[in-house]
Structure formats: C-alpha cells, structure tokens
Amino acid sequence: MTVTHGMDTAAGRVAGQQLDTGAQEIRELAGRLDALLHSFDWTGSDAERVRETWQVQERPDLDAAAGHLSGLAALLRAEAEAQDGASDSGAGGGAAVAAAPAAGAGGWLSRVGSWIGDRVGAFAAGLARSMGHRADFWGKVGDVLTGREDWSVAEIAASAIAGVGAEAGAWTGLVTGEDGRWFGEGAGVAGTPDAVPTDAAQASQYRPALTPPTDLASLMQGVADGYQVGSEPGSTGDVRITRVDNGSGTPGYVVAIPGTENWSPSAGAQPRDLSANVNLVAGNPTAAAESVQRAMEAAGIPPGAPVMLVGHSQGGIIAGALASDPAFMERFGVSHVMTYGAPIDHMALDPRVQVLQMQHGADLVPRLDLGGLGAGGFPQAQPTVTLESPGNFWELGTNHSYAEYQSSVREAMAAGGAEGRSLSEYQASLGSFLVGPGGSASAVDVPVSRRVDQP
C-alpha cells in the first residue's frame, strides 16, 4: 500500500543544499577578505586596530552566520532522513496516511526552503559587495598612512559610503529575498549608433535635431540633447557624439555626456545612477565610464583623432575619470575636457588635456570633492570659472541645472567681464570642435547601458 509522508524530502534536501552553498560562499568571502587585510605592507597602531577589529568582531560574525546556515542545512537533511525512514516503516506495516495533507506539507516545506535560500543568497551577495567596498576603504586609508598614495578625502569618504550602503542593501535583501545590487557595478555596454537628424522637421521629442557646435553654449546643447534622448520611456541612457569637419585635416569629435538619470541605490541597467556617482568619486571602475568608451568605439572615432569630452554633473566626473585613465588616453586623442556642475578637483587628469570646469557660485555639487583635499593638502586645482548663480543658495536644483549653466555661459560671454574673457580664451582653443566657415557637422546618438549580470 502506498504511504505518503509529511515532508517532500527531495525539496528538503535541495533547501539544505542551498543553505550549505550560502554558508560556503560566506566562508570563502571571509577567507578572501582575511587574506586581503594581511597581504599589503601596513604597520603601526592604525594597522593593528583595523586588523584586530576584523579578527575580533567582523570575521567571527561571518563565521557564526556560516555556522548557523550549516546547522540549519543539517537539520533539514536529518528531518528528510527521518521522514524517509518513517515512510518505509509505515509501508511495511500497512499503515496509510492521507495524501492531501501530506502533499500540502511537502509543498509548504519546499516553499520555506526556497524562501530561506532566496534571502540567504541575497544577503550573501550584498555582504560580499559591502566587504569589497570596505576593503577598498581600508586599502586607501593604508595607502595614505604609509605614504604609498595620497587619496583625497572625497575618495576615501565615497568608499566608506559605498560600504555602508551595500551593507544596508544586504539587510534589505535578507528581508525581500532579492539582491538589489546596492552600490554594485557591472560592465558598460553601448548599442548601435543612430544618426541624428540635421533638419528640425525630421526631429521628434526624443530625437532632437543636431545643433552644430559654434561656441561653448552650443557644445553644451549636445549634453542637453543627450538628456532628452535618454528620457524616452525604456531608455537606459544616451551619449551624443558629434563629428566636426572643417576641411582642414582630421575631423574632431565632441562626446557629450549627460549626468545622473537614476537616483536609486540599486545598480540596474541605467549606468548613470547613484551607484556610479559614489563609485566614480571613489575612483573605482564603473559601467558608466566604460559605456562612454564603448559608445566612442561604436561611433568609429579613429585612433589619434582630436576628441573633446563635455559633461554635466556625473557626466563631467566621467569625463575626468576617462581623461585620467592612461589606457583610455592611449586609445583616444582627448585634447579638451569641459565640465559644469561636476567635482573633478580630486582627479589627476592627463597634463596634455586642456581643462575647463564651470560652476555656479551656489552649486554645491562641484564642491563635493572638497577641492581635492587630501593628506598633503589641496592639489593644483583644475582651471575653474565661477559663474553667477541663477537661484538663491537654497535653490539647489536651479543652481545645478544643466539648462541654467547653458544660459549662464551665454550671459557671461555677452557681458565680457573676467569670467566671460576666461570662457572666450578657452573657446579660442577649440578650433577642431567648432564648425567654421565652410565646415559641417554630423552626429550619432549611442544608447548605453549596464550589464547587470556582472558583480
């Protein structure tokens, strides 16, 4: 006679295996972090305090969590074995148990196992992300204390914020059972370039026509257009690349990079988000910066061609990060970087690049890098033009608006004061990127995204 039982033992064993896997992942993470904290040369009281905190508090917490999961897995396996034994014994004695309640119990256990496995996996992934950021933070602190490298206060603080934020995401994952990838990253991806219409009659709401660059304000229009393209429902962002040909040699290319378009801490398909902001300031690789490089490659910018990077807010940070990357600079002939509303004083841009950063007097965002302050004091600041603020001090959005920056540049250049003269001098160096008499311009919009299956 067929006998049923109160547990779906196969599902119970699967749940136990999932718990064991989660425990093993936590143990491996603890081992990697343990090796990391003892692998670099760092001595003194600070080093001892950090390593003692890890050994006395943080490492035991991870080990305890892994032990609890392993214990729960063993309990599930033992229960499955007991249920199988009871079923076999019942079959020999001719006993029978009602099938309907048993099936319900087995299904319930399967769901419980899945519920636990989802939450353990999400928590472990978030915890690994947090520990990676914390290791980055302590590595930077160690570099400063040993004199190996003078990281800025902003970079160290951003690493700490990423660690705390990722840990908050881990606990959120433990509650929801989903890994929100708080302050995570991934690979930057670029799609197929789409030709920009040059005739306004062919333009549309999410496909604005090209404004040929003839001055600083029209260069900034490329960024505004990038924002507009990226605001289309379902879009994950855009980079507008303009080719300027004045018939005097190799054409110049203007890469217009919008700023933050998603303020969620979850690292999703849209690369220019809160996660990218923090990781960019921390000096970490980001999908946001990589996607711009991929967009430039997709647009077919030839090696050595003159390139200008123009960016607002996070777009300016991306421009600064790329111009600080020797590998990127070897691939592309970036000669000019222009940013507005972007903190880049803490970045070591290639000295061959002509830089101009613009900031409203009451815009707090470009001051988030504290002027590049580090252990050695303030570095040589990037050339800066401070413009009159369009709003009062507390009108943060107005003072940071890319449209207001564009208006402020026009007004300053028309007024002809000290700020206007500085802007005009920089504009005079942009011959390769401004359409002159007999010249022409064309552009492509390149969709960008983050591949979210990356760590």
N, C-alpha and C positions, 0 to 999 in steps of 0.2 A: 504494500500500500504506500502511496506517495506521501511523504511527510514534508511540510514546509516549516519554516522557522522565522524567528523574529528579526533576523539581520540578513541583508543582502551581503553576504560575506565577500563576494568579489569586489563590490563597491567599497566595503570597509577596508579591504587590503589596498585598493587604489588610493583611498584617502590617506591611509597610513604611509604609503609610498610618497605621496605629495608632501606630507609633513616632514618625512625624512629628508626629502630633497631640499625643502626650505631650510631645515636645520643645517644641512651640509653647506648650503650657499652662505649662510651666516658664518659658519666656522671658517670657510675659505676666505671670506671677506676679512674676518678678524685676523687671519694669518697674513694676508697681504698688507693690511694696514700696520700690523706689528712690524713686519719687515721694513716697510717704508719709513716708519718713525725711527728706526735704528740704522738705516742704511746710509744716511748722509752725515757729513762731518759737522757736528754741532756740540759744543761743550759749554759748561758753565751752569749757573743756578737756574737760568730760564729753561735750558735744555732738560735739566734734571726734573724740574717741576712739571713740564709738559709730559715727559715720559712716565713720571710717577703717576700723574693723573690718568694716563692711558692704562697703565698696568693695574692700578688700584681700583679704578672706578669704571672706565668705559669698556675695557676688554672683558672684565668679569661680567658686565651686564650683557654683552653679546654672547658670551659663553653660556650664561644662565638661560638666555632666551633659546639658544640652540638646544640646550638640555631639556627644557620644558617641551619643546616641539618633539624631540626624540622620544620622550616619555609618553606623550600623547599618542604618538605613532605606535609604540609598543603596546599600549593599552588597546588600541583598535585591532591590532593583529591578534592579541590574546583573546579578545572578545570574538573575533571571527573564528579562531580555532575552537573555542568553547562551543560556539553555535553549531559548527560543523559536527563536532563530536556529539552534541545533543541530538542533532538531526539523524545521525547514523544510528544512535541508540534507540531513538523513537521508532525508526523504520523496522528494527529487528523485533521490537516488542509489539508491533501492530498498532501503536498509538497514532493518532491523527490530530492535526491542528488545523483550524480554519484557515483557508488560503487567503481570504480577502484582507483580514487584519495583518497577516504576515507580509503580504506584498506591500501594504501601506507602510509598515515599519521599515522594510528594506529600502523603499523609495525615500523615506524620511532620512534614514542614515546616509544614503547616497548624497542627498541634498546637503546634509550637515557637513559631510566630508568636503564637498565642493565649496561650500560656504567658507569653511576654515581654510582650505587650500588657496582660494582666491585672496583672502585677506593676508595670509602669511606671505604669499608671493608679492603682493603689492607693497606690504610693509618692508620686506627684504629689499626690493628694488629701490624704494625710496631711501632706505637706510644706507644702502651702498652708495647712492648718489650723494647723500649728506656726508658720509665719511670721506668720499673723494674730495669734496669741497673743503672739508675740514683739514684734510692732509695738505691740500693746496695752500690753505691759510697758514698752517704751521710751517710749511716749507718756505713761504715768503717771509714769515717772521724770522725763521732761522737764517735766511739769506741776509736780512738786514742786520741781525745781531752779530753775525760772523763777518760782515763786510763783503760778502760774496756779490750781492747785488742790492742796490738801493731802490726797493719797490716804494711806490708812492703810498701815502696814507689812503688815498681813494682805492687803489688796487687791493690793498690788504683788507680794507673795510668791505669791499664788494665780495671778496672771497668769503669773509665771515657771514655776510648776509645770505649768500648762496647756500652755505652750510646749514644755517638756521632754517632758511626757507625750505630746503629739501627735506630736512627732518620733520618740519610741520607737514609736508606733503606725505611723508611716510606714515605718520599717525592718521592722516586723512584717509590714506589707502587702507589702513587697518580697519577703519570704520566702514568704508564704502566697498572694499573689495576690488577697487580699480586703481591702477597705478596712473596717477595724474601727471607723472613726469615733471613734478615741480622743479623748476630751475635746472632742468636737464638740457641736453643739446642733441645734436644729430648731424646728419650730412646735409649740406646745402645743395639744392637742385635747381637747374634752370630749364625752362621749356623752350619751345620753338619761337624764335623771334617773329613778331607781327609788324609789318610795315605800317608806319604812322602816316595818316593822311596829311597831305600838304595843302589840300583845299578844304576850307571850313565847311563847304557844302557837303562834303563826304564824312564829316566828323559826327560823333554822337556823344551821348552823355558820358559813357565810359571809354570813349575813344577820341580824346581831344586832338585837334589838329596841331601840327608842329608849329611852334613859334621859332623862326630862325634866330639863333643867338647873335645879337649885335652889341650887347652890353651886359653888365652884371645882372641887371634885373631880368633880362630875357633868358640868361643862363639859369637863373633861379626858377623860371617858369617851367623848365624841364622837370624839376622836382615836384612842383605843384601838379603838373600833368601826371606824373607817376603816382601821386596820391590819388588822383581822380580815377586812373585806370584800376588801381588796387582796391578801390572802394566798391567795385562791382560785386554783387552778391555771388558768393562762391569763390571769389579770387583769394589767393594766398599771398598776393603782393606783386609788385612790378618794378622793373628798372628800365628807365628810358635812356637809350644810347643814341646820341646824335653824331652824325658824320659831317664834318665841315670841310669843303673842298674849295680853296681859293685859287686853284690852278697854278700854285707855285711850288709844288712838290708833294710830299706825302700828306694825305688828309689828316686832320686832327679829329679826335673822338672825345666827346663830353659824356661822362657817365653820371646821370642824375639819380641820386639815392634818397628816397623818402625816409622818414623816421618811423617811430613806433606806431604800429597799427593794431596791436592787440595787447591789452594790459593784464591778461590772465597770467598767473604764475605757471600754468601748465604749458609745457613745450609741445605745441601742436604743429600743424602743417604750415602755419604762417610764421616765417622765420624771424621777422622783426617784431618781437614781443618783449614782455618784461624779462623773461629769462635771458634773452640776448642782451638786453640793456645791462644787466648785472654782470654777465659773463664777459661782455666786451670791456667794461670798466676794469674788471679783474684781470684782464689780459689773457683770457682763455680763448681757445678756438671756438668759433660759433658758426652755425649754419647760415646765419645772416650774412657774415662776411664771405663765407665760401660761396654762397649763392650769387653774390655780386660778381665774383671772379668767374663762376660758371656762365653767368649771363654775358660777360665780356668775351669769353671764348665762343659762346654760341653766336654772338654777333659778328664774329670773324675779325676782331681787331688784330691786325698783324703785329708780330713782334717788332718792337722799336718804334712804332707809330706814336706820335705825341698824344698823350692822354691827360685829361683833366677830370678829377673827381669832385663832384659838387654834392653836398649832403646837408640836410637839415636834421637837427637833433640826433637821434640814433644813426641816421644816415651819415652825419658828419663824423660820428665815432667810428663807423665802419670805414669811412674814407681814411681816417687817421690810422686805423689798425692796418689797413692794406698797405698804406704808404710807409708803415713801419716794418713790414714783412720783407726781409731780403729776397726770399724766393719769389714773391709776387713782383717785387721791383725788378728782378732779373728778367721776368717774363714780359712785363709791360713797361712801356716808356712813360711812366707818370712824371709829368713835369710840374703840374699845378694841382693844389688842393684848396678848395674854398668851402668853408663850413659856416653855418649860422645856427645859434642856439645849441651848440654841441661842446661838451667838455673834452678837450684834447690836449690840454697843457701837460698832462702826465705822460704823454706818448713821445717816443723818440722817433719822429719822422725822419725819413732819409734826408740828409742835408742838401741833396740836389734838388729837392722839391721846393717850389715857391708856394708858401702857405699864407692864406688869409683866413682868419676866423673873425666872424662878426657876432656881436652880442648886444642885446638891448641892456641898458643900464639896470633895469629891474627884472631881467630874466634870470631866475635862479638856476636853471638847468645847466648852463655852461660853467657855473661856479661849483658844480658838484664834485669836481676833481680837486677842489681846494687850491687851485692854481698850480697843481702838480706837486704840492708839498710832500717831501719825503724826509728821511732821517738826515739827509745832507742839506735840508732847507729847500728853497724854491729853485727849480731848474730854470734854464733860459726859456722864458715863455714864448709861445708861438705868436707871430705878429697878429695884433688884435686891433680892430676898430670897434669902439663902443658907440652905439647909436642911441639917440633919444628914444626913451620908452614910449610906446603908444598908449599905455594904460597906467593906472596907479600901481603902487607897489604890490597891492593885494590882488590885482587882476592877473593872476599867473597865466591863465590860458591866452589872454590877449598878448601879453608880453612875450610869450613863446611861439605865437602863431607864425607859421611859415608865410602866410599871406601878408601879415603885418611887417615881417622882415623885408619882404619884397618892396613894399611901399616905403619903408624907412630908407632903403638903399636909394630908391629914386629921389626921395626928398633930400637926402644928404648930398647926393651928387649935384642936384639942381641948386642947392644952397651955396655950394662952393666953399664951405668952411674947412677946418682942419680935417674933419672926417671925410668930407667929400673929396678933398685932394688926395688923401690916402687911398680911397677907393679908385679914384681916377688913375693913380700911379699903378695900382695893381692891374686895372683893366688894360692899361697900355702894354702890359707884358703878355697879353692873351691873343696875339695875332693868329696863332694856329687854330683858335677855338671860336673866333668871331667871324661871321660872314662879312667879307669885304666887297668892294665894287667888283662885279662880275663873278662873285663866288656863289656857292649854292650849299644847301644843307638838306640832308635826309635823315630819317630816324627810324628806329625799331623799338617796340615795347617788348621786353622779355619777361615772361612770367617766372616767378621764383617761388620756391617752397622749401620746407624742411622734410627730409625723410625721417619719419618718426619711429622707424624700427631700429634706429641707432641708439646707443646708450645716452 
